[in-house]
Amino acid sequence: MDPSSVTTEEATAYNSETVKKKAKLYSTLSALLDDPILSDVSKKPTLSDVDTLINLELGSAMRISVLKKDSTSFDVAVNNSANVKDLKLAIKKKVNEREQSNMGHRQISWKHVWKNFCLSCQNVKMLDDSSSLQDHGLRNNAQVHFIPYVASKEFQRHSKRRKHRFFHGLNRKT
């Protein structure tokens, strides 16, 4: 069919059909997401979110509880083969989603968060982003928490306190 031979009426009818199908799809999706059984699905799920939740039901993913510094917690789901970086991305996504729904356009500096805190499981700091979660002993329904993190000299960075003491000494008058 030649595109120039398509009439305005046919194009309008096609667009109308497409709009109707999308509206029906979105109404069905919103009805499904309001179901209490699917309460752990985000309001705007991506294909990877749905895939992870399906894997969780099939046993090839794990749910991890994240305990924040204010003693509140939330759950994230990651694949069994996930590494620390994948967990951090899942935490970032979950927190940003919750902040958007509660506070609007509040932004969190994740660079600051990961610079000053690290994840810990069973009092072991998870510092290597490429290490597997299973290497740290994380299994389904495990709990991780944020702990303060100060980089050591092996990373060739000074802690903030040391830097502060250094500059504080420069301001003294002799």
N, C-alpha and C positions, 0 to 999 in steps of 0.2 A: 504494500500500500504506500503510495507516494505521500509524503508529508504535506505537500502543497494541496492535495486533494481532500484533506481533512477539513471538514466544515467547522465553523464556530460552534454550532449546536452539538456536534459530536465531541468536541474538546470540552465543552461545558458539561455534557453528560458524563464524560469520563472523569473529570475533576470532581463532580458531584458524587459519583460512585466511590471514588477514592476517599473523599472526605467522610462519607457515610461509613465506610469500612473502618477507617481510622477511629472515628468516634465510637463505633461499636467495640472495637478492640480496646480502646482506653477505658470505656465504661466497664467492660468485662474484667480488665486488669485491675482497676480500682476496687471492684467488688471482691475479687480474689484477695487482694492485699489487705482488705478490711477484715478478712476471716481471721479469728484468733489463732487458728492453727499455723498460719503463715505470719505470725507476729515478728519473727526474726528476719523477715525479708524487708530490705529497705524500700522506701516509697518509690524510688526510681532505680530498680535493679538493673545491673548490667548482665551480660551473658556470663561473665566470669563469676559474678555473685551467685547466680542461679546454679551454675555448674559446681561451685564449691559447696553449696547447700545440698545439692543432689549427692555429691561425693560424701558429705557428712552423714547423710541418711544411709548410704551404702557401706559406710565404714572405711572409706579411703581418704577421709579428712578428719580433722580433730577440732574440737571446740576448746578454746583456751580462755580462761577468765583472767582479765587484766585488773589488778588492784591499783587504784590511783593513790596519790599521796594524801588525799582528803578522805581516805577509807571507803570511797565508793568504788564499785567495780562494774565492768561490762564484759560481754563475751564477744569474741571474734572467732571466725572459722577459717582455717587454713588447711591446705592439703598436707597429707602425712609426709610428703617429700619436701616440704617448705623449709626455707632457711630463715635466719634471723631477720634478714632484710625483708622477706615476704611478710613476716609477722609485724614488723614496723610499719610497712605499707598498709596492712589490714587495720592496724590500730589507728593510723593517721586517717584513713578513710572513714572508719567508724566514728571517731571523735569529731571530725569535720562535719559529718552528716548530722550528728547529734547537736552540734553547735549551730548549724544552719537552721535546724528545726526549732531550737529553743531561743536563740539569741539573734538570729538574722545574719548579718554579714560580718560577724566577728572573726578575725583572722588569728591563727596561732602560728607562731614562729617555730616550725619544727626543727630548724637548724639550731635554734637556741635550746629547745627541749633535748635533742640528742647530744648537744655539746655539754649539757650540765647534768643529764640523767642517763641512766642505762637501764635495761631490763635485767631482772634477776629471777632465777628460779632455784629454789633450794639453796639460797645464799651463794649462788655462783653467778657472777656477772657474765652476761652474754655480750661480749665486746666485738667479736668477729662476725660481721654481717654475712659472710659467706658460709658460716658453719651451720650445719643441719640442726633443726630443733630437736630431733631425736638424739643427737650427740649430747645435748644438754639435759637429757632425761625427760623431755616433754612428751606427754602422751595425751590422749583424749581426756578432757575435763581437768587438765593441769592448770595451775595458777602461776602467773608471773606478776611481778610488781616493779614499780619504778624505784630506783634507789639513786641517791646523789652519786655523781661520777666526776672525779677530778683526774685529768689526764696525767700520766706519769712521765718521767723524763725519757723513757724509751720511745715515746711518741714525739719527743723533742718539742714539747709545749709546756709552758709553766701553768700552774694553777692560777686562778684569779687572785687568790689571797696572796700568793707570792708576788705577783705582778703589782698588786696594790701596795704591798709593803715596800717594794722597790721604789715606786713612784712617790710614796709617802716620805721616804727618806730624802728624796731630792728637794722636797719643799721645806725642810728644816733650815732654819737660819743658824749659822754657827757663830 
